[in-house]
Structures are given as structure tokens and as C-alpha cells.
Amino acid sequence: MAMTFILTRPQMGENIGASARAMLNFGVDRMRIVAPRDGWPNPAAVAMASGAGRVLDGATLHGDVADSVADCTYVYATTARPRDLTKDVFSPEEAMRDAVRRIGEGGRVAVMFGPERAGLENDDLAQANALISVPVNPEFPSLNLAQCVLLVAYEWMRAAGEVTPHVTEMAGTEWASGQEVEHLARHFEERLDEAGFFFPAHKAASMKTNLRNLWSRMPLTRADVQALHGMLRQMVRWATRS
């Protein structure tokens, strides 16, 4: 699934390089550059790309916005300010969900980013199908070009299903079975009973139930169970040493 990012009239090679790095971080490797102020290729961009040189190597140079979007079927343009244009306006998250759907249907989709100083002009935005409004502090709406690229690229990776929302690193172990947790619970009950913990006698049953409930709430691994068995045995040895 391919997405294209278009950098429109970028002013600094460093920002082009940083954008390439941000793109590759999140799986976007198609870059188009429109009328860069300092020309192209740009050594400063290569230096800043820091390992993402292949994005720059594959970048195409365009004289104007119309040429950069000529083969696209749908184009989003980023802006932090309201504009007097009748356009659909998406959040970055919803825009990338929409982009995934369009690309899945065979569309050729791009996101257009503006120059560092003032962003895209209305003439640029008029050539886009929709806008992406980045939610920023209204008292300081200016986003660095590479930061904006990174933000949209991150949402692209999320929308494309390449981000796992949550994972637990097991560090070489696995979850304890119910039998293993039960054995641990009995071990604790036996040792606590010997130590006189379950007192007074008429409360012993409820205390044991509460203890079992405690174990059931813990997401214990086999390593955890083994460690707790070991700690309990060592404490018993220490308590009964002569």
C-alpha cells in the first residue's frame, strides 16, 4: 500500500532530509519535491536524512503543484489555519483512514505539505481535494515541516494497520497456568497457616478466600510463580534457622 508525500517549495535542505527520515520511520518512501528554494539535489538534505537516503534517491522534482499532483486521484493538503475554501476538512487520523480506503480501492493518494515560512497558499490548497487540519495550540500554530510530516506519517502507519496497540514482552517466559497459580496459592496458605497468620480462626476461611482472589487478579508468569515459591522457601529457612 503506497502513499506519496509532496513537499511544496521547501526552503531548507535540512528540513527535506528530516522529512525523509520521518517518512521512512513510518513506512512512507514516496517523496515529491516542488520548487525547492535551494535547488535539488541538496547535500544538506542528504546529511540530515541519516539513513533515509533512499527516500531522497527516489524523490522526484516538480516545477509546480499541478505537475506534482497530475497523476493523483485524491490529494490532501495540510494546514493549521482556517481557509476561505469550501473543502472537506479531516483530522490527521481520519484523513489517513480515508486514504487507506481510497488506496485500497485502487486510488493514487498524496498528502501535500507547505513551505516552512507560511505553509501552503490558497492557490495550492485549491488544487487539493481535501484539507488536513492539524490540531495545534491556536496561540502558536506554526509546525516545523518535518514535524508535520512525522505526525501525518505516524497516523498513516496506524491507519494502515501496521501498529499493534498493545503487546506484552514476555522476556523468555510465558503466562502461568491455573494449576501453577493454584499450587502457589496452596504453598502460601500452608506456610501462612504454620506461621499463625489465619487468626482468629472464625475469619480464616474469608482470609484464605481473599488471598486466592489476590492471586487470581495478578497476571503471573511462570517466572513470577517460581520466584515467589523461592522467596517463600527462603523466608521459611531463615525463620527456622538454628
C-alpha positions in Angstrom: 0.0 0.0 0.0 1.7 3.2 -1.2 1.3 6.7 0.0 3.0 9.8 -1.6 4.1 12.9 0.4 4.6 16.2 -1.6 6.9 18.9 -0.1 5.9 22.1 -1.7 8.5 24.9 -2.0 10.6 23.7 0.9 13.1 26.3 2.0 15.9 24.3 3.7 17.6 21.1 2.7 17.8 20.1 6.3 14.0 20.0 6.6 13.8 17.9 3.4 16.2 15.4 4.9 14.5 15.4 8.3 11.2 14.8 6.5 12.7 11.9 4.6 13.8 10.4 7.9 10.3 10.9 9.4 8.6 9.3 6.4 10.8 6.2 6.5 10.3 5.8 10.2 6.6 5.2 9.5 6.8 3.4 6.2 6.3 6.1 3.6 9.0 6.2 1.0 7.5 8.2 -1.9 8.5 11.8 -1.9 7.9 14.6 -4.4 9.5 18.0 -4.1 8.1 21.1 -5.7 10.4 24.0 -6.5 12.8 23.8 -3.5 14.3 27.1 -2.7 17.9 25.9 -2.5 17.7 23.6 -5.5 18.0 19.9 -5.9 19.8 17.7 -5.1 20.8 19.2 -1.8 23.8 18.0 0.3 22.2 19.3 3.5 19.2 17.1 2.9 21.3 14.0 2.5 23.3 14.8 5.7 20.1 15.3 7.7 18.3 12.2 6.3 20.6 10.0 8.5 20.0 6.6 6.9 16.8 7.5 4.9 18.8 8.4 1.8 16.8 6.0 -0.3 13.7 8.2 0.1 15.8 11.2 -1.3 17.2 9.0 -4.0 13.7 8.1 -5.2 12.3 11.6 -4.8 11.0 13.3 -8.0 11.4 17.1 -8.7 8.5 19.1 -9.9 8.2 22.7 -11.1 4.8 23.4 -9.7 2.0 21.9 -7.7 -0.1 21.0 -10.7 2.7 18.8 -12.1 3.3 17.1 -8.7 -0.4 16.0 -8.4 -1.1 15.3 -12.1 -1.3 11.6 -11.7 -3.1 11.6 -8.3 -6.7 10.7 -7.9 -7.0 12.3 -4.4 -4.9 14.8 -2.6 -4.9 16.1 0.9 -3.3 19.4 1.8 -2.1 20.2 5.4 -3.0 23.5 7.0 -3.0 24.8 10.6 -5.2 27.8 9.8 -8.9 28.1 8.6 -9.2 29.0 5.0 -12.0 30.6 2.9 -12.4 27.5 0.8 -15.2 25.0 0.5 -13.4 21.7 1.3 -13.8 18.7 3.4 -11.5 19.1 6.4 -10.1 16.0 8.1 -8.2 15.4 11.3 -4.8 13.7 10.5 -6.2 10.4 12.0 -9.4 10.4 9.9 -7.6 11.6 6.8 -5.3 8.6 6.9 -8.2 6.2 7.5 -9.8 7.7 4.4 -6.6 7.4 2.5 -6.2 3.8 3.3 -9.7 3.1 2.0 -9.0 5.1 -1.2 -5.7 3.4 -1.9 -7.4 0.0 -1.2 -9.9 0.8 -3.9 -7.0 1.5 -6.4 -6.6 5.2 -5.9 -3.3 7.1 -6.1 -3.3 9.3 -3.0 -0.9 12.0 -1.8 -0.5 14.5 1.0 0.8 17.9 0.3 2.9 19.9 2.8 3.7 23.6 2.6 6.9 25.6 3.0 8.3 26.3 6.4 7.6 30.1 6.5 3.9 30.3 5.9 2.6 27.0 4.8 0.5 26.3 1.7 -1.2 29.2 -0.1 -4.8 29.2 -1.2 -3.8 28.6 -4.8 -2.0 25.4 -3.6 -5.0 24.3 -1.5 -7.4 24.9 -4.4 -5.6 22.0 -6.2 -6.2 19.6 -3.3 -9.4 17.6 -2.8 -9.5 17.9 0.9 -7.6 19.5 3.8 -5.9 18.1 6.8 -6.2 20.4 9.8 -3.6 19.7 12.4 -4.9 20.4 15.9 -2.4 22.8 17.4 -2.2 25.5 20.0 -4.0 28.5 18.4 -1.6 30.8 20.1 1.4 29.1 18.4 0.1 27.2 15.3 3.4 27.0 13.5 4.7 23.5 12.9 8.1 22.6 11.6 7.8 20.9 8.2 9.4 17.6 9.3 7.3 17.6 12.5 4.1 17.9 10.4 5.4 15.1 8.1 6.1 12.9 11.0 2.7 13.5 12.6 0.8 12.5 9.4 3.2 9.6 8.6 2.5 8.2 12.1 -1.2 8.4 11.5 -0.7 6.7 8.2 1.1 3.8 9.8 -1.7 3.5 12.4 -4.4 3.6 9.8 -2.7 1.1 7.6 -2.8 -1.5 10.4 0.9 -1.6 11.0 0.8 -0.6 14.6 0.0 -3.1 17.4 -2.0 -1.2 20.0 -0.6 -3.2 22.9 1.8 -6.0 23.4 3.4 -7.7 26.5 7.0 -8.6 26.2 7.3 -12.0 27.9 11.2 -11.9 28.3 11.6 -15.6 27.7 8.8 -16.8 29.9 5.1 -17.4 29.4 1.9 -17.0 31.4 1.4 -19.3 34.4 -1.3 -21.9 34.1 -4.2 -22.1 36.5 -2.6 -25.2 38.0 0.6 -23.4 38.7 -1.1 -20.5 40.3 -3.2 -22.9 42.4 0.0 -24.7 43.6 1.5 -21.3 44.6 -1.7 -20.4 46.5 -1.6 -23.6 48.4 2.1 -23.2 49.2 1.4 -19.7 50.7 -1.7 -20.9 52.6 0.3 -23.8 54.1 3.2 -21.6 55.2 1.0 -18.8 56.5 -1.1 -21.3 58.4 2.1 -22.7 60.1 3.1 -19.1 60.9 -0.3 -18.4 62.6 -1.4 -15.8 60.0 -5.0 -17.0 59.8 -6.2 -15.6 63.1 -8.8 -15.6 64.6 -10.0 -19.0 63.5 -13.5 -17.9 62.6 -12.0 -15.5 60.0 -9.6 -18.0 58.4 -11.9 -19.0 55.6 -12.6 -15.5 54.4 -8.9 -14.6 54.7 -8.0 -17.6 52.5 -10.7 -16.6 50.0 -9.3 -13.0 49.9 -5.8 -14.4 49.4 -6.9 -16.6 46.5 -8.7 -13.6 45.0 -5.4 -11.7 45.2 -3.6 -14.4 43.2 -6.4 -14.5 40.6 -6.1 -10.8 39.9 -2.3 -11.0 39.3 -1.2 -11.6 35.7 1.5 -14.0 36.8 4.1 -15.6 34.5 5.8 -18.9 35.2 9.0 -17.0 36.2 6.9 -14.9 38.7 5.5 -18.1 40.2 8.9 -19.7 40.5 10.4 -16.6 42.1 7.5 -16.4 44.7 8.0 -20.1 45.6 11.7 -19.5 46.0 11.2 -16.4 48.2 8.8 -18.2 50.4 11.1 -21.2 50.8 14.0 -18.9 51.7 11.9 -17.0 54.3 10.9 -20.2 55.9 14.5 -21.4 56.0 15.5 -18.0 57.5 12.8 -18.2 60.2 13.7 -21.8 61.2 17.4 -21.5 61.2 19.2 -22.7 64.3 
